[in-house]
Structures are given as structure tokens and as C-alpha cells.
Amino acid sequence: MANTFVLLIFKHFVDEDLLALTQHHRVAIFHRMFSLRNKLLPFLHPGSIKMDADSKALYELISLNHLQLDLSEDLTKNDIEEFRYHSKRILTALFPAKSSSCLIQHHIIQYNTNQVHMYYIQHEKINDWKCSNQPIILYFHGGGFVFGDIDTYSCFECHLSKSLNMLILHVDFRLIPEYSLEETIEDVINIYKILLDADSNIHRRLIGMGDSSGGMLWIYLLQWIISNNKPVPQGVILHSPWPNLEYFDNVRFSTDNYLSFRLVYNLRQLVIGKDANWFEMTDEELSKISPKDNSYKGFPPLYITVGTNEISIDAIHDMTKKMELSGVEVTLDEGEGLMHTYALFHMWSPQGFPPLYITVGTDEISFDAIHDMTEKMKVSGVEVILDEGEGLMHTYALFHMWSPQSGWIQEKIRQWIREKLLIGMQSKSDVKRVTKNPGCI
């Protein structure tokens, strides 16, 4: 009912050419429509008291335009491909458009007899990370170990690289069910070995980042690093991380359309094997595919984001407490009423882009009606920039204005990264002997 009301109100302001717009255009436009409705008529979509209007609008868009992700118990190859298709469709619709200045290089890196696919992502120019002191983000993507690739994440990572002014290393690890989770873990461990072999001090300029199951990979990797007496990164950022595979046994009910109760169970079953019984798995078997529940001593500083509406909120709270008791420096940033990995969808800082950017063309929207609507928005406390001219509908800034609530996280994370890298570079300058990569001489 509320959505019908919004569409009726805004019908006269939307040009017929809207149907021909790209997916990014349509999502941005309807997000703004719902957001304005939430500001003017908040009782139509109450949500959480602390949840801002833009975040409510995004949550509503996901619920309305995308079916709840799901996997059945008896999976076929076609089911997996269908799941990957819909997952990619959701993420690519919500990630920012890729800037023309973003460069992506594919590399196949050999470690002993194994090959790992990795992508270098940076703006304007990709520097050789082996022969420079530039800071690096090592990114492990989410997707329940089943989906996720460079095509899905490159838009987000391009934005991340530009926002942080850092090189992003995207690890395209092997996925389930074509490969086992042990092989996935082997890929991320090998990548870390490769980085250290190239530069024994690379950890001093390295920040880890991962979302969802990619966060679990980072937790597993950190435990491996410490148990093998390797140096840890300067810090790791985890967006809605899976603490381990056991947390699924103690999750709360959630209406989260992105990560449901049923989905996580079926993902876990896919991970351990169709015929395996989770409750009969031995500790030795678990140790090969899941982080230990209470082994966090020696971890680097962590920055963790989590939505209060996601099923893993209690497990992440529990994990965070155990980390703090182990002496780990943890920053926990909670998005009130928000969904799983919400921080990935709200990384557009209001300082970098205006909260609302409206363009108007003479062939698209009524000039007088737009002026009238803009004035009403300003009276309602909405910050608006009205850009008048031909063809400006396709401006880049229009596509990346989601939620100020978690947009603030971007600036906090940026500052957090700067602090951790500064500590790392200062300690590096104190190292008297530095072993150089022979290939850089």
C-alpha cells in the first residue's frame, strides 16, 4: 500500500524514458523516492526507530526487487548456477558503477605446484606492490564459498580503491562445490605466503578485509598465521563475518532478505558434503575447514561491522567478547536495523557525494515540477543539489547515494586504516635490515 502511494505521488515526476534506463539508474531513482517518502511519511514504513530513512529505503528495495536467496537440499548443477546468477544480480545492482579510471589486472600466481588467481585493482595506474612501499588491501570476498568473483565485486573494489587511495588485491579463490573448502583455504594461505616471500615486511603495509564467509576466511588465516609464527597484518576489517561454521547452530530468527536462516544451513551442508552429518564431524575434520571458537590471542586490531537485523548478530557479539578477553583490540560498528553485510551497500560517504543529486533535461522531466519538488525536499530538511542541463541524467554522482547512516562508516574505516598503516610504516622504518625482493633490484 505504501509503495503504491509513493508511485502515485511521483508518477508525474518520472519520465517515460525511465524504463530504458540502466539498472543503476532505476535503483538510484526508486531508492530516492522511497527515502523521501520515509522522511515525509515515516509512519508508512516504521522500521527501527534508529534506522535512517535512506537505510529503510535500501532494505525495502532489496525486499521488493529481489527474491530471497535460497538453496534447496537436493542441489543440481543448474541450481548452483541459478543461485550464482541471482546473487550476482543483487550485488551488482547495489554496488557503485565502475569508474573509467579504474584499472583491473588479472594474474595467475604460482606457489609450488598450485596456482592462485588474483586481480590487482587501482585507479589511474597499477603499481608493482612487490617493489614499492604502497599500502595494500587484501580482499577475501563473501558468497558462502559458493559464489562471488571479480565480475561481482570489481565495482565495489574499484570504489574502495579510489576511496582509500590503495591498491586492492582480490583473491579469486576456488569455490564450492567444484572444489572443497580445504582447497579454498589453501588458496588464501598460499597467497599470504606469496606476499611474505615477495616482501618480508609487507605485513607492515597490509590491511585485510573480507565480508561474510570471506570474513571467516580471514579469521581462519589469522589463526594459521599465528600458529605458524608468521607476522600478522596491521589490521583486518570484517563486514558481517561468519565466526565459524558452528555458529549456525545458535542463530536468531531474522527477516533479512539477503542471508536467511535456511540459506546458511544449506550452505553449510554444501560445504561439508551432501552425505555428511554435521553433528558427527570430528574436531580434526572441523579444524581443516572452520576457525577455532576461542583462539584469538595475537590477532591484529580488528574493525567489525554488523547489522542488528542479521542472523549472526549474537554470534558476532559473542566472538567479539572472546576476542577482547584475549587482548585483541576490536572496534564493533553496528548498523541499527540493517541487514547482512550492509556496509558494502552504503560505502558512499556523504562528504564525497551529495545526499541528493537531481538532474533535469527538457525532454525527460517537467522543469517546473522538478523545481517545485526540489523546494519541498529542502523544506523537509533534505540536502539537494539541482543540476539543470541536457543529458546529465547519466552523471556518475547520481548512482552512488545510498545511506548516510552507514556511509559514515567509510570515513571511520578510512581513519582507522590510516592509523594502523602509520604504526606499521613507523615500525618498518625502525628495521635496520630489510631484505629486498631480487626481482626489484
N, C-alpha and C positions, 0 to 999 in steps of 0.2 A: 504493500500500500504506500509506504513512504517513498519507495523508488519510483512508483508511478506518478506520485505527486511531484517529485523532482523533475521528471522528464516532461511533465505537462507545463511546469513553470518555465523550463528552459527551452522548450520546443522552438519558440520564436527566435531564440538567440543562436540556434545551431543551423549552419548552412547545410544544404543537401550534399555538398561535396564531402561532408564528414564521412560518408560511407566509403569514400575512395581513399581515405587517409590510411597511413600505416598503423600497425598495431600500437606502436609507441604513442602516436598522436591520440588515438582513441582512448587508451588507458589514461593518458595525462588529462585529457579533457573531462572524461567522466569522473576521474578522481577529484578534480577541482569542483565539479558540480555537486558531488556528494559531500565534499568537505565544506562547501559554502552552506549547503543545507544543514549540516551538523552545527555550524556556527549560528545560523539564523533560527533554526528549529531543532534544538538539541533533543527535545523530548521524543522526536520521531526515531531516533537511534540512540538510546541512553548509553549503552556500553558501560565501561568503567568510569567512575567519577573523575579519576586522574588521567584518563586516556584522552589525548587531544583530538580535535576534530579531524585532522589530516590522517592520523593513525586509524581512527574509526573508518574513514573513507577507504583506506587501503585494505583493511581487513574485509570490508564489505565487498570490494571489487574482487578479491580473491574468492570469496564465498559464492558470489553471483556468477562469475565468468569461468570458473574452473571447477570441474568435478573433484571431489575429494580423492586424493591419491590413494590407491589401494592395490594390493596384490592378493590373489586368491591362494588357497593352499595347494591346489594341484596346478602347478605352473607349466605352461608350454613356452617354447621359444618365442612364439608370437605374443604371448602375454608380457614377456620381458621387454620386447621391442615396443609394445604399446605403452607400457609403463614409462619407458625411457622417453618416448615421444611426448607424452603429456607432461612429464616432469620438466623437460627442456622447454616446452611451450610456456609453462608457468613462469619459470625463472627468466627466460629471455624477454618476456613481456614486462617484467618488473625491473630488470637491470637497465642502466642507462644506455643510450645509443653509443656506439663506438665512435670515438673521435678519429678523424682522418689522420691526425698526427700520431696515433698510437701504432707502434711497430711490434710485430709478433714474429719471433724466430723459433722454428722447430729444431730440436737437437735430439739425436739418439746417442745416449751416453753409455759407454761400455764399462762394466765393472766385473772383472774376472770373466766368467762365461755368460753373464747376464747383461741384458740391455734394458735401459730405462728411458722412456720418452719424457722429455722436458721441454717447456716453452719459456723463452725469455720475453718479457713484456715491459716496454718502456716507451716514453714519449720522445719524439724527435730523433733520438739516437740511442742505440743499444750499445752500452759499453761492455767491455770484456770484464766480467766480475772476477775472473781469476787474476787479473793483472792490475787491479785498481783497489782503492780503499772505499769505494762507494757502498752505502748501506743496502741491504738486501732483505726482501720479504720472501720467505719460503712458504708457499701456499699449498695446503692439502685440502682439496675440495670435498664437499659433502655429497650425499646421494645414497646413503645406506650401503656403500660399497658396490652398488648395483648400477647407478647411473652417475653422470657427471663427466664432462670432458672439456676440452679447450673451447669448443664451439658454444657450450653453455655458459662458461664462466669468463670468457675473454672480455666481454663488455664490462663486467664488474671489475675485473682485474685491470683493465685499461683505465677505468675511472680511479681505481685505487692507486695505480702508479702515478697518475697525474696529481691526485690529491696529496699524496705523501712525498712526491718527487723521489721515488725509489724504484729500483729495478725489482720486478716481480718474477720469481721463478715458480712456474706452475708445473707440478708433478703429475703427469698423466699415467698414474699407476694402473696396474691391471685390475679388472673388475670381475665381480661375481655375476653369474655362475660360470662364465667361461674359464675363470681361474679361481683358485682358493684364496681365502683371506690371508693365509700364511704367505702366499706369493705377493699379495698386496702389501703386507707389512714388510716383506723382504725388499720391495721396491723402495719404500721410504727410508729404510735403514741404509740401503746401498747409496741412495742419494746423499745422505748425511756423510757417509764415509767418503764419497767422491768430493764433497765440498771441503772436508778437512784435509784430504790428500792434496788438493789444489792449493790450499792456504791454511796452514795450521792455526792461524789466528782469525779465521773467518767468523768464528762464533762471536767475536767482539763487535762485529758489524752486521750481525744476523738477527732478524726478528722472525719468529714463527707465527703463522696464522692458519687457522682451519675452522671450518663450520661443520656442525652436526657430526656425522661419522668421521669427517676429516679432523675434527677436534679430538675424537677418540684416538685416531692415528698419532696425533701429536703427544697425547698422554702416554701411549704405549712407547713411542720413540724416546721420550724423555726418560722413562724408566729404563729403557735399554741403554741409553747414553750414560746414565749414572752407574748402572751395574757394570758397564764396561769401561768405566773411568775415562770417558771422553768429556770434553768441555761442552757445557750447555750454552744455548743461545743467550743473548742479552735479555730476552723476554719473549713471551708467547701470548698471542691473542686468540681466544677461543670463543666462537659465536655459537651459543646453544650446544655445547659439546655433549656427546654421549659419554658419560663417565666410564662405562664399560658395558659388556653385553649382559651383565647380571641385573642392571638397574631396571630392565623391562619388567621384572617380577614385582616391582613396587612403584607403579606409576599412578598418577591421579587421572580421573576422567577429564577429558578436555573436548571442547568444541572446535579445536584447532583444525582448520581445513587442510593444513599443509602436512602435518605429521600426526596421524591418528593412532589410537590405541591398537587397533587391529593391524595397521600397517607395520608398526615396529615389531610386533610379534612375528609376522610373516617374513619380514626382512631378516630377523634373527634366524628363523628356521632355514631360510635360503642360505644364510652364511654357514651354518653348521652342517647342512646337508639334509636333503628331503627325508631320509630314513633315520636320521639321528634323533636321539631323545635328549633334549637339553638337560633334564634332571639326572641323567645317567652319565654325563660327561665328567671325566676325572679332572683333578686340579692340573695335572700335567698337560692334558689336552687344552684346557682353558688358557693356560699360560702362554700358549702359542698363538692365540687369536684375540685375547682380551687383556686389558691392563689389570694389574692387581688393585684391589679395592682400597688398600690403605698403605700405599708405598709412594709417598710424595717427598720424602726428605731429599734435599739437594736440588729441588726444582727451581728454575729461574723465576723471576717475577711474572705473574700471570694477570691478564686483563680478560675477564669473562663477562660476556653479555648473555642475558636470558630474558625471555618474555614470561610474564607471570601467568599467561594463559596456556603455556605449553605443558605437555605431559611430563617433561623431565625436570620441572622446576624444583620439586622436592629432592630429587636425586642430586641435582647440581648444588642445592643448598647443603646437603649432607657432605658432598665431596669437598666443597669449599671449606667447611668447618674442619674436616680432617686435614686439609692442606695447611690451614692456619695453625693447627695444633702441631704440625710437623715443621713449623717455622717458615713456611712459604709466604712470600708477600703476594697477596691476592687482592685485586680490585674487582668487585662484583657490581655490575651495572644492570639493573633490572628495568625492563620496559613494561610499565603498568598496563595490564590487559592485552598485551601483544603476543604474537604467535611465534612459533619456532623460527629461529634464525632471522628475526625481524630486522636486526641491524644491517643485514645485507641489502634490504629493500629500502633503507632510509639513510643511505650514506651521503645524501646531498645536503651539505651544510647550508643553512640559510645565509651565511656570510658569503658563500661562494656563488649562490644563485638567489634571486629574489623569491620571496614566498609565493608570489603570484605574478606571472608574466603573461600579458594578454596582447596578442597581435590582431589587427583587423585589416582586412582587404575589402575593397569596394565591391568585389564580385562574390564575397563569401558571407559577410555578416552585416546586418544593418548598422551603419555607422552611429546613428543617433541612439539606437537601442543599447549598443555596447557602451557608449558614453554614460548612459543612464544607469546601466548595471554596474559599471565601474564606480560611480559615485556612491551607489548603495553599499557596495562592498567596503569602500573606505569608511563610510559612516558606521559600518558594523565592526570596524577595527581591523579589517584585512589590509595588509600592506600590498598595494597594487602598482605595477608599472605598466602603463598602456603605451604600446609601440604601434604607431599608425604608419601604414605603408603597404605596398604591394608585395605579396609573396613571403611575408615574414612569418607565415604560419609554420614554416618549416625550420624556424630558428632552433638551434641546439638547446638553449636555456629552457625552452618550453617542456622538454621531455624529462627533466630531472628534478622535479619539485614535489617530493612526497611528504615527508613528515618532519616538522621541526623538532618534535619530541625526541626522536632518535637520531635526527640529523646532528644534534648536539654531541652525540657520541663520537662522531667523526673527529670533531675538534679535540675532544678529550683524549681519544686514542692517538691522534697526531702528536699531542703534547706528551703523552706517556711514552710513545716511541722515541721522541727526541731525547727525553731524559735518559732512557735506557741505553740508547746508542751513544750518548755523550759519556756515560760511565764506561762503556766498552772501549771507546776510542781513547779515553784518557788512560785506561789501564794498558791499552796496546802501546801507547807512547812510552810507557814505563818499561816495556820489554826491551832488553838490551840487544838480544839476538833474535832476528826474525828470519826464518827460513823462507827464501823466495822460491816461487814456482820456476823451475828451469825453463819452462816454455815462455816465460815473460822476460828473460834476460836478453 
